[in-house]
Amino acid sequence: MRRFVLLLVSIAITTLAAPTHGEIPVAGKQVAMSTTVNVVSENEKRNVALRYLLYLPSEYATKEDDKFPLVLFLHGAGERGDDIEKVKIHGPPKLVSQGKSFPFVLVSPQVPTGGRWNAEELAKLLDELTNSYRIDKQRLYVTGLSMGGSGTWSLVAANPDRFAAAMPMCGRGDLEAADKLAKTPIWVLCGAKDREQTVQNCQDMANALAKAGCEGRFTLYFELPHDCWTVTYDNPETYKWLLSHKRQ
């Protein structure tokens, strides 16, 4: 039986061939990559250049017959631009740059200056990656903060049968998409001292998901403002929860 859980928290070297351009992917290392995806929308075809960071777990080199989970991380508005190093400011790519190791493939794309996350472009990027690397397609996850939280909502809504779990943080979602979103386990997180509209939307989204039968969680950090992501991404429970889900 599905259920939605409310959490109220008070806070005191193996080289691999690559189909894209950039550094050569190496197991256990995070490298900068780029690719061009073809997107078709409203009878219009366009080629979109995407930059992203790619991290392959150390086990990717030694467990050559295994397929690995993939976590897609979507940054916030402040990390947009043409300097891929900015993506390392927050979240899992920051932790990897500091020496943290993960048991999954981590993909962290970057939005150009002034842009927003585009669900069609991200879906095309995932298509390329899942076809180029040993990825378990039943274990795809997406998480993001602020603008990336909103991007997480829209990506899951546009692909309701693709992700094993999602974790949007302090980003606004579309209440009308609740029935589509409810197919995916979702953990909603927000700081209680964030913008009033953001807090209200996160609460409304959590309520709508619970009503739609979603298996998920809602965490409201009593003492945190907009930045609820640092404590969340530093918490091992975050990744334990994500990786515990597998798409049927």
C-alpha positions as CSV (number, residue, x, y, z in Angstrom):
1,M,0.0,0.0,0.0
2,R,1.4,3.4,-1.0
3,R,1.8,6.1,1.6
4,F,3.1,9.6,1.9
5,V,5.3,10.3,4.9
6,L,5.5,13.8,6.5
7,L,8.9,14.6,8.1
8,L,9.3,17.7,10.1
9,V,13.0,18.3,10.8
10,S,14.8,20.8,13.1
11,I,18.4,21.4,12.2
12,A,20.9,22.9,14.7
13,I,41.6,3.5,-13.7
14,T,40.1,2.4,-16.5
15,T,39.6,4.5,-19.6
16,L,36.3,4.2,-21.4
17,A,35.2,5.1,-24.9
18,A,32.9,8.1,-25.1
19,P,30.3,9.0,-27.7
20,T,30.5,12.7,-26.7
21,H,33.1,15.4,-26.6
22,G,35.3,16.5,-23.6
23,E,37.6,14.6,-21.3
24,I,37.9,10.9,-21.4
25,P,35.6,9.3,-18.8
26,V,37.5,7.5,-16.1
27,A,36.0,5.3,-13.4
28,G,36.1,7.1,-10.1
29,K,36.6,10.5,-11.6
30,Q,34.2,13.4,-12.5
31,V,34.9,14.8,-16.0
32,A,33.4,17.6,-18.2
33,M,31.6,16.4,-21.3
34,S,29.5,17.9,-24.1
35,T,27.1,16.6,-26.7
36,T,24.5,17.7,-29.2
37,V,21.0,16.3,-29.0
38,N,18.2,16.5,-31.6
39,V,15.0,17.8,-30.2
40,V,11.7,17.8,-32.0
41,S,8.9,20.0,-30.7
42,E,5.8,21.4,-32.5
43,N,7.1,20.1,-35.8
44,E,10.4,21.9,-35.4
45,K,13.7,20.2,-35.2
46,R,16.6,21.8,-33.4
47,N,20.1,20.8,-32.4
48,V,20.9,21.6,-28.8
49,A,24.4,21.6,-27.4
50,L,24.6,20.4,-23.8
51,R,27.4,20.6,-21.3
52,Y,27.5,18.2,-18.3
53,L,29.7,16.6,-15.7
54,L,29.9,12.8,-15.8
55,Y,31.0,10.7,-12.8
56,L,31.4,7.0,-13.1
57,P,31.8,5.0,-9.9
58,S,35.1,3.2,-9.2
59,E,33.3,-0.2,-9.5
60,Y,32.4,0.6,-13.1
61,A,36.0,-0.4,-14.0
62,T,36.1,-3.6,-12.1
63,K,32.5,-4.9,-12.4
64,E,32.5,-5.1,-16.2
65,D,29.3,-7.1,-16.4
66,D,27.2,-5.0,-14.0
67,K,24.8,-2.2,-14.9
68,F,24.7,0.8,-12.6
69,P,22.0,3.2,-11.3
70,L,22.1,6.8,-12.7
71,V,21.3,10.0,-10.7
72,L,20.6,13.1,-12.7
73,F,21.3,16.3,-10.8
74,L,19.8,19.6,-11.8
75,H,21.5,22.8,-10.4
76,G,19.9,26.1,-9.5
77,A,19.7,29.4,-11.3
78,G,23.0,30.6,-9.9
79,E,25.0,27.9,-11.6
80,R,23.9,28.7,-15.1
81,G,26.4,29.9,-17.7
82,D,29.3,28.5,-19.8
83,D,31.7,27.6,-17.0
84,I,31.0,23.9,-16.1
85,E,33.0,24.3,-12.9
86,K,30.1,26.3,-11.4
87,V,28.0,23.1,-11.4
88,K,30.3,21.9,-8.6
89,I,29.2,24.6,-6.2
90,H,26.3,22.6,-4.7
91,G,25.0,19.1,-4.4
92,P,26.4,15.7,-5.4
93,P,28.9,17.1,-8.0
94,K,30.4,19.3,-5.2
95,L,30.8,16.3,-2.9
96,V,32.5,14.3,-5.7
97,S,34.9,17.2,-6.3
98,Q,35.7,17.0,-2.6
99,G,36.5,13.3,-2.8
100,K,33.2,11.7,-2.0
101,S,32.5,8.4,-3.9
102,F,29.1,7.2,-5.0
103,P,27.9,3.7,-6.1
104,F,26.0,5.3,-9.1
105,V,26.6,7.2,-12.3
106,L,26.2,10.9,-11.7
107,V,25.2,13.2,-14.5
108,S,25.1,17.0,-13.8
109,P,24.2,19.1,-16.9
110,Q,24.4,22.9,-17.1
111,V,21.9,25.4,-18.3
112,P,23.2,28.4,-20.4
113,T,22.9,31.9,-19.0
114,G,19.3,33.0,-18.8
115,G,17.9,29.5,-19.6
116,R,15.6,27.1,-17.8
117,W,15.6,23.4,-17.6
118,N,14.0,21.7,-20.6
119,A,12.4,18.3,-20.1
120,E,12.8,17.3,-23.8
121,E,16.5,18.1,-23.9
122,L,17.1,16.2,-20.6
123,A,15.2,13.2,-21.9
124,K,17.4,13.1,-25.0
125,L,20.5,13.4,-22.9
126,L,19.3,10.4,-20.8
127,D,18.6,8.5,-24.0
128,E,22.2,9.0,-25.1
129,L,23.8,8.1,-21.8
130,T,21.7,5.0,-21.2
131,N,22.6,3.7,-24.6
132,S,26.3,4.6,-24.3
133,Y,27.1,3.4,-20.8
134,R,26.2,0.4,-18.6
135,I,23.1,1.9,-17.0
136,D,20.3,0.1,-15.3
137,K,17.3,1.7,-17.0
138,Q,15.0,0.5,-14.2
139,R,17.1,2.6,-11.7
140,L,17.1,6.2,-13.1
141,Y,16.8,9.0,-10.5
142,V,16.5,12.7,-10.7
143,T,17.0,15.4,-8.1
144,G,17.5,19.1,-8.1
145,L,17.5,22.3,-6.1
146,S,15.6,25.6,-6.5
147,M,15.3,26.0,-10.3
148,G,16.5,22.4,-10.5
149,G,13.8,21.4,-8.2
150,S,11.3,22.9,-10.6
151,G,13.1,21.1,-13.4
152,T,12.8,17.9,-11.5
153,W,9.0,18.3,-11.2
154,S,8.6,19.1,-15.0
155,L,10.9,16.3,-16.1
156,V,9.1,13.6,-14.1
157,A,5.7,14.9,-15.2
158,A,6.8,14.7,-18.9
159,N,8.2,11.2,-18.3
160,P,5.9,9.6,-15.7
161,D,7.1,6.0,-16.4
162,R,10.8,6.6,-16.6
163,F,12.2,7.4,-13.1
164,A,12.5,5.0,-10.2
165,A,12.3,8.0,-7.7
166,A,12.7,11.7,-7.6
167,M,13.8,14.3,-5.1
168,P,12.8,18.0,-5.8
169,M,14.1,20.6,-3.3
170,C,12.6,24.0,-2.8
171,G,11.3,24.1,-6.4
172,R,7.7,24.7,-7.5
173,G,5.7,22.1,-9.3
174,D,2.4,22.0,-11.2
175,L,-0.5,20.8,-9.1
176,E,-2.4,19.8,-12.2
177,A,0.3,17.2,-12.9
178,A,-0.1,15.4,-9.6
179,D,-1.8,12.3,-11.1
180,K,1.2,11.8,-13.5
181,L,3.7,12.5,-10.8
182,A,2.2,10.1,-8.4
183,K,3.4,7.2,-10.5
184,T,6.9,7.9,-9.2
185,P,8.1,7.8,-5.5
186,I,8.9,11.5,-4.7
187,W,10.6,13.1,-1.7
188,V,9.7,16.8,-1.5
189,L,12.0,19.0,0.6
190,C,11.8,22.6,1.6
191,G,13.0,25.0,4.3
192,A,10.2,26.6,6.4
193,K,11.9,30.0,6.1
194,D,12.1,29.9,2.3
195,R,9.8,32.3,0.2
196,E,6.2,31.9,1.3
197,Q,5.1,31.0,-2.2
198,T,7.7,28.3,-2.4
199,V,6.9,26.7,1.0
200,Q,3.1,26.8,0.1
201,N,3.7,25.2,-3.3
202,C,5.8,22.4,-1.8
203,Q,3.2,21.7,0.9
204,D,0.4,21.8,-1.8
205,M,2.4,19.4,-4.0
206,A,3.0,17.0,-1.1
207,N,-0.7,17.0,-0.3
208,A,-1.7,16.5,-3.9
209,L,0.7,13.6,-4.3
210,A,-0.5,12.0,-1.1
211,K,-4.1,12.3,-2.3
212,A,-3.2,10.8,-5.7
213,G,-1.6,7.8,-3.9
214,C,2.0,8.6,-4.4
215,E,4.6,6.7,-2.4
216,G,6.8,9.5,-1.0
217,R,7.9,11.9,1.7
218,F,7.6,15.6,2.6
219,T,10.3,17.2,4.7
220,L,10.0,20.7,6.1
221,Y,13.1,21.9,7.8
222,F,11.8,24.3,10.5
223,E,15.0,26.4,10.8
224,L,16.2,26.5,7.2
225,P,15.7,29.2,4.5
226,H,16.1,28.5,0.8
227,D,19.2,26.4,1.2
228,C,17.8,23.1,2.4
229,W,20.0,21.2,-0.1
230,T,23.3,21.3,1.8
231,V,22.1,19.3,4.8
232,T,20.1,17.0,2.5
233,Y,22.9,16.1,0.1
234,D,25.3,15.6,3.0
235,N,22.8,13.1,4.5
236,P,23.5,9.4,3.6
237,E,19.8,8.7,4.0
238,T,19.2,10.8,0.9
239,Y,21.0,8.3,-1.3
240,K,19.8,5.3,0.6
241,W,16.2,6.4,0.0
242,L,16.7,7.1,-3.7
243,L,18.6,3.8,-4.4
244,S,16.0,1.8,-2.5
245,H,13.6,2.2,-5.4
246,K,13.5,0.3,-8.7
247,R,11.0,0.9,-11.5
248,Q,8.7,-2.0,-12.1
